[in-house]
Amino acid sequence: MKSRDREGRVDWEGSRVKEAVHPQRTARHIELTGIVQGVGFRPFVRNLAVAHRLAGWVRNTSAGVEIEVEGPPRELEPFVSELLSRAPPRAEIEEISVRQCPAKGIQTFAILDSLPRPDAYQLVSPDIASCEPCLSELFDPEDRRYLYPFTNCTNCGPRFTIIRDIPYDRPKTTMEAFRMCPACEREYGDPADRRFHAQPNACPACGPHVWLVDRSGAGRHDPTEGRQDREAICRAAKALREGGILALKGLGGFQLACDAANETAVNRLRERKRRPDKPFAVMMADFGEVERHCRVTAEEEKRLCSPACPIVLLRWHEGSTLCASVAPNHAYLGVMLPYTPLHHLLLRETGRPLVMTSGNLSEEPIA
């Protein structure tokens, strides 16, 4: 439950701060810049303030995050210190400004509407690979997001790909077209939920869907009807197993995929992309599959499994069944793990490593 007062503050149920026992109150105005939007920073600030019995507000601006807190003086210093030491894992604070300001006698903590500032600049979080809790839901038959290819939370999912303007709020992203269902709204408004203020929050009942079309465009359907995510992914995996080439529309743009063990498919992709010998990156379903094809050091494993999910150059294992044309005359293979729910579902359904390369003509930007 939430209500708005005349100043636009949002008073979340359960967030009311008890009046300090100590009669003296003081206040601080705080501004932070860096990657502090799209990483669960406002919910973190709200929960930290309530834990320290502080009242006030937090909001996004076009320049970063702005906070005003007031309460017992002994609580303000640890609050400011913990803003830095306990910040969300994907946050990167570049600068913090703290100044004393008059206490106004506020008794609640609110998340205010965002404040646009002309000509201000705000770093945008990159897209973040799926986190373990979301992957657990993705493959849990009892979960309402079972096999849903756009599962995300404040710790993972699309950021840079979907943003249209700053401050980072849902109406300024491509998710604006998808109105949250009551269940997603409850998560979004619950300070104890990891989807509290997760701007891309969605589920099969209210979020985007996938569909499959052939080269002529046949097979397209209204993704709001029929809920054919599962069918589309199964058909796409079947086409890949049979030597087809798939254009995958995902975070960051289009990728082109084919069976990395199919010589004919890989060479056809090279011809169409006009890429005669430059190595292709390969996506593998999990770390166990990586070890079947490559030799991996502890440091390489750490990088491969990090939230950025980068492409890591690994020494090719002699027993690998991948075709030589993936990386001709190279001792190393560019490998990455799935970083979106759609990738996880497609790799699991296909059952083999896939060439996963940018959907662009040679030397041109990604489409």
N, C-alpha and C positions, 0 to 999 in steps of 0.2 A: 504494500500500500504506500502511496505517496501523495503529497499535497503540495501545492505551490502557494507561497505567501505573496504579498504585493511586490516584493523585490525580486521575484522569480526564483527564490531558493527552493530546493526540493528537500522536504523533510521526510527521510526514509523511516518507515515504521521500525522501532527498535533502536534508532540512532540518537534518541534524545539523551543529552548529557546532563547528569545531575549537577546541581549548583555546588560549587566548590565549598568544602567545609571551611577552608581558610578564607577569611574575609577579603584579603588582598588579591586583586586580579591584575594581570598585565597582559599585553598583547604583542604579537609579532606579525609583520607583513613579509611574506616570503615569495620570491620569484625564482623559478628554475628554468634553465634552458638545456637543450640537448634532445636526446630521444626519450621524451617523457609523455608522448601521446601514442595511443595504440598498444600500450604495454601494461595496462591495468594500473596506471599510476594514481588516478583519482580515487578508485576504490581502496587502494593501499593507503592513501593519505587519510581518507575518512576513517578506516578501521584503526589506524595508528592514533589518530586524534581521540577517538572514543576510548581507546585503551589508556590514554594519558589523562582522561577526564577534561579534555579541552573542547571548547565550543568554537564555532567559526564557519569557514566555508573554503571550498576549493573549486577552481574552474580552469578549463583550457582557454588559452588565448592564441592568437595567431603567432605569438612569440614563444610560447611554452606553457608552463603551468603556474598559476598564481594562487597563493594560499594566505588566509588570514586566520590566526588562532588566538584565543585568549583563555586564561584560566590561571591556576596556581603557578607562581613563578618557578617553583621547583620542578614543574612538569615541562616547561617550555624548552629548556636546554636539552634534555634527553630526546624530546620530540624532534628538534632540529637535527640532532646528531643521528637519530635513527632514520631520518629521511634519506640520508646518504648510506648508512651502513646496512639498512634492511630494504633498500629499494627493490622493486620487482626485477627478476633475473635478466629480462631483456631491456631494461632501462639503461640509458647511458647519460648521466648528468654531467654536463659540460661546465655549468656555472650556477652558483646559488647566491642570491642576494637576500640578506635578512636585515630588517630595520624595525625598531620599536615603534609602536603606534598606540593611540589611545584605546583602552578597552571600552566596548560599547554595551557590555552587559548581555551579550548573546548567550542563550542557554541551550542551543542545539548545534549540531554540525550538519551542514548542507552541501550538496553538490550543485553549484549554480550552473545556469545555462552558459555556454561558451561565449567568449567575448572576441569578436573580430577586431583586429587592429590594422588600419591601412599601412601598407608597406612593410609590415613585420614579416619575419622569416622564421619558420619552424622546421626542424629536421623531422622527417617522416620515417617511421620504423619500416625496415624491410619486411617482406613476407617471412613468416616463421614456420619451420617444419612442424608437422603434427606432433603434439606432446603425447606422452604415454597414457594419461587418463582419457584423452580423446580416442586414441587407438583402442583402448580397452572397451569403450562404448561402441566403437565402430564394429567390433567383432563379437559383441554380446547380444545373442538373440533375444534377450529379455529387455534390452534397452530400446528406448523409442528412436534412437538414432542408429539403430543396427543397419549396417551397409549403406549409410547415407554419405554420399561422396563429398559433402561440403561441411562436415563436422568441424567445429573450431571452438575456441574459448579465449579468455584474455591472455593465455600463455602461448597461443599458436594461431596459425591461419593467415588469411590475407590482410595486408596493410597497404603497402605501397601500390600494389596492383589496382586496388579498388578506390583509392582516394581521388577525389575531384578537386577539393579545396581544403584549406585549413581554416579554423581548428578542426581536428579529426573528430567528427561526429557522424553518426549514421546518415543524416540527411545530406551530407557532403560526400557520400560515397556511392558506389553503384548499388549498394544494398538498399538504397532509398526506395526502390521499386517493390521491395519485399516487406510487407507488413508482418511483424511478429505475431504469432498465434498466442493465445493466453498462457500456454505452458512456457514458451520462450520469454514472454513478458515477465512472468514470475521470476525466472532465472535472472533476467536483466536487472530486475529491481531488488534482488535479494543480496544484501551485503555479505552474507555467508556463502554465497554460491560463487564458483570460479568463473561464471559467465556474467557476473555483476558488471554492467556497463561494457560488455563485449559487443562492440559495434557490428561485427559481421554475424552475430548470433542468428542461427537458423536451424530448422529441422525439416523432415520430409513433409510436414503439414503446411509450412509457410515459406520455405526457402527455395533457392534455385535447384534445377534438375538438369540431367544430361540426356542427350538423345544422339542417335547415330544416323548419318546420311551417307549415301554413296556418292560417287563422283558427279552424278547428274543432279544431285540434290534430293533424290527420292528417299523416302523414309522419314523425312522431317515431320515432327508432330508438335503440338502445343505442349510444352513441358509442364504446364499446370494441370493437364488432364492425363489420366492413365498411370502416372507415377511409374514410368518405365525405366528408371535408373538401372535396376538390376538387369533387365533384358538388354539394354543398350551396352552395358559393360560386357555381358556374356557374348553378345554378337561381335563386339570389337575384339575380344580375346580370341574368338574362333577365327576371325579374319587374320589376325596376327599369326596364329599357329599354322595357318594355311599359306603363309608367305605374303600376306598383304602388307600394305604400308598405311599407317594410320596418322592422320593429323589430329593432334590432341589439343583442344583449347583449354588452357589452364592458367595458373598464376604466372604472370610475366609475359604471356603471349602464347603463340602456337609452338608445339613441339612435333617433330616427325618421328614415328616409332616403327620398328620392325623387329622380327626375330633375329637376335644377334648370332644365332647358330645356323641361320639359313643363308648360304652363300648367294643364292639367286636373289633373295629379297634385299640383302645388303648392297649388292652390285646395282640392282635396279634403283635403289635409293640414291646411290652415288651418281648415277646417270641423270636422274631427274633433278638432283640438287646441284649438278655440275661441280661435284667435289671428288675428283678422281682418286686422290690418295691420302688426303688429310685424315687423321684418325677420328673416329666417332667415339663419343662417350657412351657408356653402357650403364643402364639402371638395373640393379639387382634387388630382389624382394627383401632380403635380410642379410645380416652379417654372415650367417652360416653359408649362404650361397656365394658370397664374396670369397670366402676361404676356399671354396671348391675350385675357384678359377684363378685366384691370385695369392701371392704371399703378402702377408700383412704384418707390419710391426705394431707395437703397442701405441706409438705416437700416431701412426696412420689410422689405426682403429679409432682413436680418440677424435681425430679430425673428421673422419667419415661419419661418425655417429653424433656429431655436434648439432645444435639447433639450426645452424646455417645449411646443413646438408650439402657441403660443397662437392665438386668433382675432385677426387684425389687420384693422383697417378700411382698405380700399384704395379709391382713386378708381376708379369703374366706367369701363371703356373703352367708347367709343361703338360699337365693332364687336362687342361681346359678344353671344353668341347666347343668353345666359341670359334667362329670361322676367322681365318687369318685376315680376311678383307676388312674386318672391323678396324684394325690398326695395322696395316701392312708394314712389315719390316721394322716393327717397334717391339722392344722388350717390355715396355710398360703399357698399361691399359688405363684409360680414364674411367673411373667407376664412381657412381653415386647411389645412394639409397633413396627410396621413395620419400617425398617430402610433403605430399598432400594426400588426403584420404582417397581421392580418385586414383592416384598412382598406386597406393597400397592395394586397392581393390582390383585394378587392372593387372598388376604384376602377379597377385595371388591367383587370379582367374586364368591368366595365360600360362603360368607355371614354368616360365623360362626367362632368362635375362633378355632385356630389350635394348636395342640401340635407341637412345633418346637424344635427339639433336634438335637444335633450334630450327623453327620453321621459317627459313629465309633463303633467298638465293645467295650464292657464294659471295662473300664480302659485303653483303647488305645487312641492315639491322633486322632483328627479329620481327616477324609480322604480328 
